[in-house]
Amino acid sequence: MIFKDSCETGHFPTDTILFLNSIMNNTRHLKLAAAYQRELSDLLCYRIKDPRLSGVYITHVVLTHDLGLARVYYNVPEGRVREQEVKDGFEKSKSFIRREISHRVKIKYTPDLVFYYDDREEITEGIDQLFEKIARQKDEPGKKNNV
C-alpha cells in the first residue's frame, strides 16, 4: 500500500500532495464563494439603498483559481426587463460593495467583482415546458409527436 509506506517514512508522492492540495483549495474556494454570496445578499438587503438594486438576489458566486476575480450571478423577479438597470446599479455600487466585503471577509486581497445576470431559471422553465408538452402529446392518441 502506497499510503502505509508513505506514512511510515513521512514522505508522500508528489502527485498525492498535489491531489490533496487541490481538494483543500477547492474546499477553500467553495467556502469563500459561500461567504461572498452571504455577505453580498446581506449588503443588498440592509446596506445598499440604490433603488435599481431592489428585489435583486444573488444566485451564486464563482471565484477564479487565483482568487483575483469573483463572478457574481444575480437574478431579478421581473426577469430580463430590468437587467441593464440592475447592471448599472451594480457598477455604480461596486467600490462600496468591494470595500464592505473586504471588511467582512478576511482574506489578503479582495477579488474584483464582475456581475452577470443568471438566466438558469428561465432556461429551466423552458425545459419544463418542453417536457410538459411532450407528456401532453404522449397522452393524446392519434397525434404525431412534433416538438
Secondary structure, DSSP 4 states (H G I P E B T S, - for coil): -HHHHHHHHT---HHHHHHHHHHHHHHHHHHHHHHHHHHHHHIIIII---GGGTT-EEEEEEE-TTS-EEEEEEE-TTGGGGHHHHHHHHHHHHHHHHHHHHHHS--SSPPEEEEEE--HHHHHHHHHHHHHHHHHHHHSTT-----
